[in-house]
Amino acid sequence: MSRRDFVLLLGALGVLVLVVVPALGGDPWNFRPGAVHPTGPFAPLVRGADREWDPEALRSAGLLAGVLVALAALVAPLRVVWPRWVAVALTASVVLLLAVPAVALQASLRQSSEPWFFTNDSTYQIELAGDLLRHGENPYGHDYSHSGLERFYSLDGTVTEKTREEQVALRHFAYFPGSALTAAVWTALPEPWSDYRFFVLLTMLAGIAAALLFPGPLVGRLVLGAVVAASPLAVQAAWFGTADAPCVLFTVLAFALVARRRLLWAGAALGVAVLMKQFAFVALPFLAVAVLQREPRREALRAGAVFAAVAAAGILPFVVWDPAAFWADTIEYGGKTYRIVGYGLSGLLVKAGLIDRRTDPYPFLPLLVLVWLPLTAWLLWVQRKARDLWIAPAGFAVSFFFLIFLGRVFHTSYLVWSLVGIAMAAALAFAARYEEPVR
């Protein structure tokens, strides 16, 4: 790596540290677990944090990443060319210091108290779904009101019959089968490693490897990997317990494999991404147009068949098992049942008084048909005319942003998808401009 590119990488990593550290560990659940008894391999970490969630300690670890970047900046002028392994090792070290301590502290606090503390209801329910699968039970249509999950919502471990009756999340498993399937394997590990957030963390870190598969200069690929693995949104999601990272990883992998003309592997990667979360469907039309522009139709159809086979292999068994439960949990729940959350269009309509209550109906389907679909069609038309590969992830980023803005539920964590789409587009545009044409 040239000295210029090495300095560019240091600048990007420095910016990453500066935007991640101030908010690291912020806005946690206000758990009141009572006594915390440090146990397990991370017991010293719990003691060092005074048996509580300690953002200051996490930010100190993040600042060590900044120190590492600053030391590298001091020696950067000493060489005209830097070994590639130094750049990769530096990027990985910064990402590890930003992402790992928070997940380790959360998981160890949870192990030192009760499973419904220091977690998130989404990852907790995914773990429970995995346990159900291991015992031959269907996670879709299951009643989770006596599973332990009901104790999460009080934040102090208590539970009332009102919670069991009114908390709709206790009667729906909203995630696609890949989450339950991976949790069935992961939660068989001993504590604290059985915490599903460690799996989320590993897939997040694997984003660096996926980024390295993109074409172009190493500096562009490493910056992409750092954004995928350690953006503020990704780091927050890992310890907080939002499980988007596995799906993000395989979506990034699908774009990289299309850029490398490994179409069958790209189809398989996108199929796994869809199994992990419904959001990956948004990438499908943009990848399809990119493939049809650059490859023979026969190869494109083979890749599509692989995608369909992988997705069907994971989804169809649950559809056959109980089609009504699968539909109600994964499709109807997010579109109709769950209360309006966040500050997207639905939240704005509530604030404006056009929707009275957050449990009232919301016209998501008409908005999907009348606004999102035409907008996405326009983006695909622009992509087909432009023919540059970077337009595909850029269009995906815009389409996805409008989808979540129009949705009934808007979580800040969803923004990571558009951020990653923009980062992929930048990396491909950088590759086309500075090293090899990607069309």
HUVEN-V353586 format. One record per pair of residues at least 12 apart in sequence whose C-alpha atoms are under 10 Angstrom apart, sorted by the first residue. I is the first residue (numbers start at 1). J is the second residue. Records with the same first field share a line. If there is no record, write none. Layout:
BEGIN
I->J / J
END
This chain:
BEGIN
1->80 / 81 / 82 / 83 / 84 / 85 / 86 / 87 / 217 / 218 / 219
2->79 / 80 / 81 / 82 / 83 / 84 / 219
3->76 / 77 / 78 / 79 / 80 / 81 / 82
4->76 / 77 / 80 / 81 / 82 / 219
5->81 / 82 / 87 / 217 / 218 / 219 / 220
6->72 / 73 / 76 / 77 / 80 / 81 / 82 / 83 / 84 / 86 / 87 / 218 / 219
7->72 / 73 / 76 / 77 / 219
8->219 / 220 / 223
9->69 / 87 / 90 / 91 / 218 / 219 / 220 / 221 / 222 / 223 / 226
10->66 / 68 / 69 / 70 / 72 / 73 / 76 / 87 / 90 / 91 / 219 / 223
11->69 / 70 / 73 / 223
12->69 / 91 / 219 / 220 / 222 / 223 / 224 / 226 / 227
13->65 / 66 / 68 / 69 / 70 / 90 / 91 / 94 / 95 / 222 / 223 / 226 / 227 / 230
14->65 / 66 / 67 / 68 / 69 / 70 / 73 / 94
15->66
16->65 / 66 / 94 / 95 / 98 / 223 / 226 / 227 / 230 / 231 / 232
17->59 / 62 / 63 / 64 / 65 / 66 / 67 / 69 / 94 / 95 / 97 / 98 / 230 / 231 / 232
18->62 / 63 / 65 / 66 / 232
19->231 / 232
20->59 / 62 / 63 / 98 / 99 / 230 / 231 / 232 / 233 / 234 / 235 / 236
21->55 / 56 / 58 / 59 / 60 / 61 / 62 / 63 / 65 / 66 / 98 / 232 / 235
22->55 / 56 / 59 / 62 / 63 / 232
23->55 / 59 / 232 / 235 / 236
24->55 / 56 / 57 / 58 / 59 / 60 / 61 / 62 / 98 / 99 / 102 / 232 / 235 / 236 / 239
25->53 / 54 / 55 / 56 / 57 / 58 / 59 / 101 / 102 / 103 / 106 / 235 / 236 / 239 / 240
26->53 / 54 / 55 / 56 / 58 / 59 / 236 / 240
27->55 / 236 / 240
28->53 / 55 / 118 / 119 / 120 / 236 / 239 / 240
29->53 / 117 / 118 / 119 / 120 / 153 / 155 / 240
30->53 / 117 / 118 / 154 / 155 / 156
31->52 / 53 / 116 / 117 / 118 / 119 / 152 / 153 / 154 / 155 / 156 / 157
32->52 / 117 / 118 / 154 / 155 / 156 / 157
33->52 / 109 / 110 / 112 / 113 / 114 / 116 / 117 / 118 / 155 / 156 / 157
34->113 / 156 / 157
35->51 / 112 / 113
36->50 / 51 / 52 / 109 / 110 / 111 / 112 / 113 / 114
37->51 / 108 / 109 / 110 / 111 / 112 / 113
38->50 / 51 / 108 / 109 / 110 / 111 / 112 / 113
39->108 / 109 / 110 / 111 / 112 / 113 / 191 / 192
40->108 / 109 / 111 / 112 / 191 / 192
41->104 / 108 / 191 / 192 / 193
42->104 / 105 / 107 / 108 / 109 / 111 / 112 / 192
43->105 / 108 / 109 / 111 / 112
44->105 / 108
45->57 / 101 / 104 / 105 / 108 / 109
46->104 / 105 / 106 / 107 / 108 / 109 / 110 / 112
47->109
48->105
49->105 / 109
51->105 / 108 / 109 / 112 / 113
52->105 / 106 / 109 / 118
53->102 / 105 / 106 / 109 / 118
54->102 / 105 / 106
55->102
57->101 / 102 / 105
58->97 / 98 / 99 / 100 / 101 / 102 / 103 / 105
59->97 / 98 / 101 / 102
60->97 / 98
61->94 / 96 / 97 / 98 / 99 / 100 / 101 / 102
62->94 / 95 / 96 / 97 / 98 / 99 / 100 / 101 / 102
63->94 / 97 / 98
64->93 / 94 / 97 / 98
65->90 / 91 / 93 / 94 / 95 / 96 / 97 / 98
66->94 / 97 / 98
67->94
68->90 / 93 / 94 / 97
69->90 / 91 / 93 / 94
72->86 / 87 / 90
84->218 / 219
87->218 / 219 / 222
88->208 / 209 / 212 / 218 / 219 / 222 / 225
90->222
91->208 / 222 / 223 / 225 / 226
92->205 / 208 / 209 / 222 / 225 / 226 / 229 / 230
94->226 / 230
95->204 / 205 / 208 / 225 / 226 / 227 / 228 / 229 / 230 / 231 / 235
96->201 / 205 / 229 / 230
97->230
98->229 / 230 / 231 / 232 / 235 / 236
99->201 / 204 / 205 / 229 / 230 / 231 / 232 / 234 / 235 / 236 / 237 / 238 / 239
100->198 / 201 / 202 / 205 / 235 / 238 / 239
101->239
102->235 / 236 / 238 / 239 / 240
103->119 / 195 / 197 / 198 / 200 / 201 / 235 / 236 / 237 / 238 / 239 / 240 / 241
104->192 / 193 / 195 / 197 / 198 / 201 / 239
105->118 / 239
106->118 / 119 / 192 / 195 / 197 / 238 / 239 / 240 / 241
107->119 / 191 / 192 / 193 / 194 / 195 / 196 / 197 / 198 / 239
108->191 / 192 / 193 / 195
109->192
110->191 / 192 / 195
111->191 / 192 / 193 / 195
112->192
114->148 / 151 / 152 / 157
115->148 / 149 / 151 / 152 / 157 / 195
116->148 / 149 / 150 / 151 / 152 / 153 / 154 / 155 / 156 / 157
117->149 / 151 / 152 / 153 / 155 / 156 / 157
118->152 / 155 / 239 / 240 / 241
119->152 / 195 / 196 / 197 / 239 / 240 / 241 / 242
120->149 / 152 / 153 / 197 / 239 / 240 / 241 / 242 / 243
121->149 / 150 / 151 / 152 / 153 / 169 / 170 / 240 / 241 / 242
122->149 / 169 / 173 / 174 / 175 / 240 / 241 / 242 / 243
123->179 / 183 / 195 / 196 / 197 / 200 / 240 / 241 / 242 / 243
124->148 / 149 / 152 / 195 / 196 / 197 / 241
125->139 / 144 / 147 / 148 / 149 / 169 / 170 / 172 / 173 / 174 / 175 / 180 / 183
126->139 / 173 / 174 / 175 / 177 / 178 / 179 / 180 / 181 / 182 / 183 / 184 / 187 / 196 / 243
127->179 / 180 / 181 / 182 / 183 / 184 / 185 / 186 / 187 / 188 / 194 / 195 / 196 / 197
128->144 / 147 / 148 / 149 / 173 / 180 / 183 / 184 / 187
129->142 / 144 / 173 / 175 / 177 / 179 / 180 / 181 / 182 / 183 / 184 / 187
130->177 / 178 / 179 / 180 / 181 / 182 / 183 / 184 / 185 / 186 / 187 / 188 / 196
131->180 / 181 / 183 / 184 / 185 / 186 / 187 / 188
132->180 / 183 / 184
133->180 / 181 / 183 / 184 / 185
134->180 / 181 / 183 / 184 / 185 / 187 / 188
135->184
138->180 / 318 / 321 / 322 / 325 / 326
139->171 / 172 / 173 / 174 / 175 / 177 / 180 / 318 / 325 / 326 / 329
140->171 / 172 / 173 / 174 / 175 / 176 / 177 / 180 / 318 / 319 / 321 / 322 / 323 / 324 / 325 / 326 / 327 / 328 / 329 / 330
141->170 / 171 / 172 / 173 / 322 / 323 / 324 / 325 / 326 / 327 / 328 / 329
142->170 / 171 / 172 / 173 / 325 / 329
143->164 / 169 / 170 / 171 / 172 / 173
144->164 / 168 / 169 / 170 / 171 / 172 / 173
145->159 / 161 / 163 / 164 / 165 / 167 / 168 / 169 / 170 / 171
146->159 / 164 / 170
147->170
149->164 / 169 / 170
150->163 / 164 / 167 / 169 / 170
151->163 / 164
153->167
167->338
168->333 / 337 / 338 / 339
169->329 / 333 / 337 / 338
171->329 / 333
172->325 / 326 / 328 / 329 / 330 / 332 / 333 / 334 / 337 / 338
173->325 / 326 / 328 / 329 / 330 / 333
174->277 / 278 / 326 / 327 / 328 / 329 / 330 / 331 / 332 / 333 / 334
175->243 / 275 / 276 / 277 / 278 / 326 / 329 / 330 / 331 / 334
176->273 / 274 / 275 / 276 / 277 / 278 / 314 / 315 / 318 / 326 / 329 / 330 / 331
177->274 / 275 / 276 / 277 / 278 / 311 / 314 / 315 / 316 / 317 / 318 / 326 / 330
178->246 / 247 / 272 / 273 / 274 / 275 / 276 / 277 / 311 / 314 / 315
179->196 / 243 / 244 / 246 / 247 / 275 / 276 / 277
180->275 / 276
181->275 / 276 / 314
182->196 / 199 / 246 / 276
183->195 / 196 / 199
186->198 / 199
187->199
195->241
196->238 / 241 / 243
197->237 / 238 / 239 / 240 / 241 / 242 / 243 / 245
198->238 / 239 / 241
199->238 / 243 / 245 / 246
200->234 / 237 / 238 / 239 / 241 / 242 / 243 / 244 / 245 / 246 / 247 / 249
201->229 / 234 / 235 / 237 / 238 / 239 / 241 / 243 / 245 / 246
202->229 / 238 / 245 / 246
203->229 / 238 / 243 / 244 / 245 / 246 / 247 / 248 / 249 / 250
204->225 / 226 / 228 / 229 / 230 / 234 / 235 / 237 / 238 / 243 / 244 / 245 / 246 / 247 / 248 / 249
205->225 / 226 / 228 / 229 / 230 / 245 / 249
206->225 / 228 / 229 / 245 / 246 / 249 / 250 / 253
207->222 / 224 / 225 / 226 / 227 / 228 / 229 / 230 / 245 / 246 / 248 / 249 / 250 / 252 / 253
208->221 / 222 / 223 / 224 / 225 / 226 / 227 / 228 / 229 / 230 / 249
209->221 / 222 / 225 / 229 / 249 / 253
210->222 / 224 / 225 / 228 / 249 / 250 / 251 / 252 / 253 / 254 / 255 / 256 / 257
211->223 / 224 / 225 / 226 / 227 / 228 / 229 / 249 / 252 / 253 / 255 / 256 / 424 / 427
212->224 / 225 / 253 / 256
213->252 / 253 / 255 / 256 / 257 / 259 / 260
214->252 / 253 / 255 / 256 / 257 / 258 / 259 / 260 / 424 / 427 / 428 / 431
215->256 / 257 / 259 / 260 / 427 / 428 / 430 / 431 / 432 / 435 / 436 / 437 / 438
216->427 / 428 / 429 / 430 / 431 / 432 / 433 / 434 / 435 / 436 / 437 / 438
217->427 / 428 / 430 / 431 / 432 / 434 / 435 / 436
218->427 / 431
219->427 / 430
220->423 / 424 / 426 / 427 / 428 / 429 / 430 / 431 / 434
221->423 / 424 / 426 / 427 / 428 / 430 / 431
222->427
223->423 / 424 / 426 / 427
224->420 / 422 / 423 / 424 / 425 / 426 / 427 / 428
225->252 / 420 / 423 / 424 / 427
226->423
227->416 / 419 / 420 / 423 / 424
228->245 / 248 / 249 / 252 / 416 / 417 / 419 / 420 / 421 / 423 / 424
229->245 / 248 / 249 / 420
231->416 / 419 / 420
232->413 / 416
233->412 / 413 / 414 / 415 / 416 / 417 / 419
234->248 / 413 / 414 / 415 / 416 / 417 / 419 / 420
236->413
237->412 / 413 / 414 / 416
242->411 / 413 / 414
243->276 / 277 / 413
244->273 / 276 / 277 / 279 / 413 / 414 / 416 / 417
245->273 / 276 / 277 / 416 / 417
246->272 / 273 / 275 / 276 / 277
247->269 / 270 / 271 / 272 / 273 / 274 / 275 / 276 / 277 / 278 / 279 / 280 / 417
248->270 / 273 / 274 / 276 / 277 / 279 / 280 / 416 / 417 / 420 / 421
249->269 / 270 / 272 / 273 / 420
250->266 / 268 / 269 / 270 / 271 / 272 / 273 / 274 / 276 / 280
251->266 / 269 / 270 / 271 / 272 / 273 / 274 / 279 / 280 / 281 / 283 / 284 / 287 / 417 / 420 / 421
252->266 / 269 / 270 / 273 / 283 / 393 / 420 / 421 / 424
253->265 / 266 / 267 / 268 / 269 / 270 / 273
254->266 / 267 / 268 / 269 / 270 / 271 / 272 / 273 / 283 / 284 / 287
255->267 / 269 / 270 / 283 / 286 / 287 / 290 / 389 / 390 / 392 / 393 / 421 / 424 / 425 / 428
256->424 / 428
257->269
258->287 / 288 / 290 / 291 / 294 / 295 / 389
259->287 / 290 / 291 / 294 / 389 / 390 / 428 / 438 / 439
260->438
261->291 / 294 / 295
262->303
263->291 / 295 / 299 / 300 / 301 / 302 / 303 / 304 / 306 / 307
264->299 / 300 / 301 / 302 / 303 / 304 / 305 / 306 / 307
265->303 / 306 / 307
266->287 / 303 / 304 / 306 / 307
267->284 / 287 / 288 / 300 / 301 / 302 / 303 / 304 / 305 / 306 / 307 / 308 / 309 / 310 / 311
268->303 / 304 / 305 / 306 / 307 / 308 / 309 / 310 / 311
269->306 / 307 / 310 / 311
270->283 / 284 / 287 / 303 / 304 / 306 / 307 / 308 / 310 / 311
271->284 / 304 / 305 / 306 / 307 / 308 / 309 / 310 / 311 / 312 / 313 / 314
272->307 / 310 / 311 / 313 / 314
273->307 / 310 / 311
274->307 / 308 / 310 / 311 / 312 / 314 / 315
275->310 / 311 / 312 / 313 / 314 / 315
276->311 / 314
277->330
278->330 / 331
279->400 / 403 / 404 / 414 / 417
280->396 / 400 / 417
281->400
282->376 / 395 / 396 / 397 / 399 / 400 / 403
283->392 / 393 / 395 / 396 / 397 / 399 / 400 / 421
284->304 / 307 / 396
285->376 / 377 / 380 / 392 / 395 / 396
286->376 / 377 / 379 / 380 / 383 / 384 / 389 / 391 / 392 / 393 / 394 / 395 / 396 / 399
287->380 / 389 / 392 / 393 / 396
288->300 / 301 / 303 / 304 / 380 / 392
289->380 / 381 / 383 / 384 / 387 / 389 / 392
290->380 / 383 / 384 / 387 / 388 / 389 / 390 / 391 / 392 / 393 / 439
291->303 / 304 / 389
292->384
293->383 / 384 / 385 / 387 / 388 / 389 / 439
294->387 / 388 / 389 / 438 / 439
334->407 / 408 / 409
335->361 / 362 / 363 / 364 / 365 / 407 / 408 / 409
336->359 / 360 / 361 / 362 / 363 / 364 / 365 / 408 / 409
337->359 / 360 / 361 / 408
338->358 / 359 / 360 / 408 / 409
339->357 / 358 / 359 / 360 / 361 / 362 / 408 / 409
340->355 / 357 / 358 / 359 / 360 / 361 / 362 / 407 / 408 / 409 / 410
341->358 / 359 / 407 / 408 / 409 / 410 / 411
342->405 / 407 / 408 / 409 / 410 / 411 / 412
343->405 / 408 / 409 / 410 / 411 / 412
344->402 / 403 / 404 / 405 / 406 / 407 / 408 / 409 / 410 / 411 / 412
345->364 / 402 / 404 / 405 / 406 / 407 / 408 / 409 / 410
346->358 / 362 / 363 / 364 / 405 / 406 / 407 / 408 / 409 / 410
347->405 / 406 / 407 / 408 / 409 / 410
349->362
358->408
361->408
362->407 / 408
363->406 / 407 / 408
364->403 / 406 / 407 / 408
365->406 / 407 / 408
367->403 / 406 / 407
368->402 / 403 / 406 / 407
371->402 / 403 / 406
372->399 / 400 / 401 / 402 / 403 / 404 / 405 / 406
373->399 / 403
375->395 / 398 / 399 / 402 / 403
376->395 / 396 / 398 / 399 / 400 / 402 / 403
377->399
378->395 / 399
379->391 / 392 / 394 / 395 / 396 / 398 / 399
380->392 / 395 / 396 / 399
382->395
383->395
386->439
387->438 / 439
388->428 / 429 / 432 / 437 / 438 / 439
389->425 / 428 / 429 / 432 / 437 / 438 / 439
390->421 / 422 / 423 / 424 / 425 / 426 / 427 / 428 / 429 / 430 / 431 / 432 / 438 / 439
391->421 / 422 / 424 / 425 / 426 / 428 / 429 / 439
392->421 / 424 / 425 / 428
393->418 / 420 / 421 / 422 / 423 / 424 / 425 / 426 / 428
394->418 / 419 / 420 / 421 / 422 / 423 / 424 / 425 / 426
395->418 / 421 / 422 / 425
396->417 / 418 / 420 / 421 / 422 / 425
397->415 / 416 / 417 / 418 / 419 / 420 / 421 / 422 / 423 / 424 / 425
398->417 / 418 / 419 / 421 / 422
399->418
400->414 / 415 / 417 / 418 / 421
401->414 / 415 / 416 / 417 / 418 / 419
402->418
404->418
END
